[in-house]
Amino acid sequence: MENLSIQPRVRRPRPKVVTLTDRAADRVREIMDRAEKPYAGLRVGVKNGGCAGQEYVLEYATAAGPLDETVEDKGVTILVEPKAVLFLIGTEIDYETSKLAAKFVFRNPNETDACGCGESVTIEPATLD
């Protein structure tokens, strides 16, 4: 009988679910530095709500959940909720300021619609093409 050695399969690098612009990364670091206590990162998700059906969620994360997708980008740790991964694949998060507002903006290729006020969106899960 021959000695067969099985070589582990080399996995190709997975693309990041979300990325940050430099402005967004700077703002997240600034917010985290001012937080009352240390946090593991910024949790990003999607929830049902608003007139278009879904809303983006950003919140402090005290710890990574067992199924969270962890993304390190520009020195920032982003924890993506497992149920949001397919909705957020390919999303770039930016931070924009104007005379009247300052906010995080999601540039999501999976968005198919948005409400007029900009508070909610319709997102289709990413598909394998």
Rosetta blueprint (number, residue, H / E / L):
1 M L
2 E L
3 N L
4 L L
5 S L
6 I L
7 Q L
8 P L
9 R L
10 V L
11 R L
12 R L
13 P L
14 R L
15 P L
16 K L
17 V L
18 V E
19 T E
20 L E
21 T L
22 D H
23 R H
24 A H
25 A H
26 D H
27 R H
28 V H
29 R H
30 E H
31 I H
32 M H
33 D H
34 R H
35 A L
36 E L
37 K L
38 P L
39 Y L
40 A L
41 G E
42 L E
43 R E
44 V E
45 G E
46 V E
47 K E
48 N E
49 G L
50 G L
51 C L
52 A L
53 G L
54 Q E
55 E E
56 Y E
57 V E
58 L E
59 E E
60 Y E
61 A E
62 T L
63 A L
64 A L
65 G L
66 P L
67 L L
68 D L
69 E E
70 T E
71 V E
72 E E
73 D E
74 K L
75 G L
76 V E
77 T E
78 I E
79 L E
80 V E
81 E L
82 P H
83 K H
84 A H
85 V H
86 L H
87 F H
88 L H
89 I L
90 G L
91 T E
92 E E
93 I E
94 D E
95 Y E
96 E E
97 T E
98 S L
99 K L
100 L L
101 A L
102 A E
103 K E
104 F E
105 V E
106 F E
107 R E
108 N L
109 P L
110 N L
111 E E
112 T E
113 D E
114 A E
115 C L
116 G L
117 C L
118 G L
119 E L
120 S L
121 V E
122 T E
123 I E
124 E L
125 P L
126 A L
127 T L
128 L L
129 D L
